[in-house]
Amino acid sequence: MLCIDKNKDIFCITDEFHTNFDKTIHPFLLGKPSKRLPTMSKSEVITIYTASYFKLVQFLLD
């Protein structure tokens, strides 16, 4: 099972990645940005997905 510290680590790594990625890719985006802001950040979504994936793997291995 993933401990809380691992989840924090995963969140911090993905948050740093998406912050840098968004800054890098912003000048190359086409069209207008969305007026409606998302309720969850990309980092939160990736962290939830990663934690769910690890729980599934652990369940299948047991």
C-alpha positions in Angstrom: 0.0 0.0 0.0 1.2 3.5 -0.8 2.0 5.6 2.2 1.1 9.2 2.5 4.7 10.3 2.0 4.9 8.5 -1.3 1.7 10.2 -2.5 3.2 13.5 -1.5 6.4 12.7 -3.4 4.4 11.7 -6.5 2.3 14.9 -6.3 5.4 17.1 -5.9 7.2 15.5 -8.8 4.2 15.7 -11.1 3.4 19.3 -10.0 6.9 20.4 -10.9 6.8 18.6 -14.2 3.4 20.2 -15.2 4.4 23.7 -14.1 7.5 23.5 -16.3 5.7 21.7 -19.1 2.8 24.3 -19.2 5.4 27.2 -19.3 7.2 25.5 -22.2 4.2 24.6 -24.3 2.1 27.7 -23.7 3.6 29.7 -26.7 2.9 26.9 -29.1 -0.8 26.4 -28.2 -3.3 27.1 -30.9 -6.7 28.8 -30.3 -8.1 30.6 -27.3 -7.6 29.3 -23.8 -10.6 27.9 -22.0 -12.6 30.5 -20.0 -13.6 27.9 -17.4 -10.8 27.0 -15.1 -10.5 23.3 -14.1 -11.5 22.4 -10.6 -8.5 20.0 -10.1 -5.0 20.6 -11.3 -3.3 18.2 -13.7 -0.9 17.2 -10.9 -3.8 16.1 -8.7 -5.4 14.0 -11.5 -2.1 12.3 -12.2 -1.4 11.6 -8.5 -4.9 10.0 -8.1 -4.4 7.9 -11.3 -0.9 6.8 -10.2 -2.1 5.8 -6.7 -5.0 3.9 -8.1 -2.8 2.1 -10.5 -0.4 1.0 -7.8 -3.3 -0.2 -5.6 -4.6 -2.3 -8.6 -1.1 -3.8 -9.2 -0.8 -4.7 -5.5 -4.3 -6.3 -5.5 -3.4 -8.4 -8.6 -0.1 -9.5 -7.1 -1.7 -10.6 -3.9 
